[in-house]
């Protein structure tokens, strides 16, 4: 509808939004998994799997934080925004 420049900007901003969503999910999910793991341990169950999942969420949050500056720069370039003037 608005052409390739608009499509490129939408794609880049979508990437930023996805990174922010991944980070939010990981930050919110980590403590929940930790709590579930502690409850499992208290009830005599094995909470190891929850610990592994918690570690994966922390890694996912870290990766999103690492990738965010580049994605934001890419979405914020003058060339990407030029068509909005």
C-alpha positions as CSV (number, residue, x, y, z in Angstrom):
1,X,0.0,0.0,0.0
2,X,2.7,2.5,1.0
3,X,5.5,0.8,-0.9
4,X,8.8,-0.9,-0.1
5,X,10.2,1.8,2.3
6,X,7.1,1.5,4.5
7,X,7.3,-2.3,4.4
8,X,10.9,-2.2,5.4
9,X,10.2,0.1,8.4
10,X,7.3,-2.1,9.5
11,X,9.5,-5.2,9.3
12,X,12.2,-3.5,11.4
13,X,9.9,-2.1,14.0
14,X,8.2,-5.5,14.2
15,X,11.6,-7.0,15.0
16,X,12.1,-4.5,17.9
17,X,8.6,-5.3,19.2
18,X,9.3,-9.0,19.1
19,X,12.5,-8.6,21.0
20,X,10.7,-6.5,23.7
21,X,8.0,-9.1,23.9
22,X,10.5,-12.0,24.2
23,X,12.3,-10.0,27.0
24,X,9.0,-9.3,28.8
25,X,7.9,-13.0,28.6
26,X,11.2,-14.2,29.9
27,X,11.4,-11.6,32.8
28,X,7.8,-12.5,33.9
29,X,8.1,-16.2,33.3
30,X,11.4,-16.7,35.2
31,X,10.1,-15.9,38.7
32,X,7.0,-18.0,38.1
33,X,9.2,-21.0,37.1
34,X,11.3,-20.4,40.2
35,X,8.3,-20.4,42.5
36,X,6.8,-23.5,40.9
37,X,10.2,-25.3,41.3
38,X,10.3,-24.3,45.0
39,X,6.8,-25.6,45.6
40,X,7.7,-28.8,43.8
41,X,10.7,-29.2,46.0
42,X,8.8,-28.5,49.2
43,X,6.2,-31.2,48.1
44,X,9.0,-33.7,47.7
45,X,9.0,-33.6,43.9
46,X,12.0,-33.0,41.7
47,X,12.2,-29.3,40.7
48,X,15.2,-29.6,38.5
49,X,13.3,-29.3,35.2
50,X,11.8,-26.0,36.4
51,X,15.4,-24.8,37.2
52,X,16.5,-25.7,33.6
53,X,13.5,-23.8,32.2
54,X,14.3,-20.8,34.5
55,X,17.8,-20.8,33.1
56,X,16.5,-20.9,29.6
57,X,14.3,-17.9,30.3
58,X,17.2,-16.0,31.7
59,X,19.2,-16.8,28.6
60,X,16.4,-15.7,26.4
61,X,16.1,-12.4,28.3
62,X,19.8,-11.8,28.0
63,X,19.8,-12.5,24.2
64,X,16.9,-10.1,23.7
65,X,18.9,-7.4,25.7
66,X,21.9,-8.1,23.6
67,X,20.1,-7.9,20.2
68,X,17.9,-4.8,21.1
69,X,20.4,-2.0,20.4
70,X,21.2,-3.2,16.9
71,X,17.5,-3.8,16.1
72,X,16.6,-0.3,17.4
73,X,19.4,1.3,15.4
74,X,18.3,-0.5,12.3
75,X,14.7,0.6,12.7
76,X,15.7,4.2,13.5
77,X,18.0,5.0,10.6
78,X,17.2,8.1,8.6
79,X,16.9,6.0,5.5
80,X,14.3,3.8,7.2
81,X,12.2,6.8,8.3
82,X,12.7,9.0,5.3
83,X,9.4,8.1,3.7
84,X,7.5,9.3,6.8
85,X,8.2,13.0,6.1
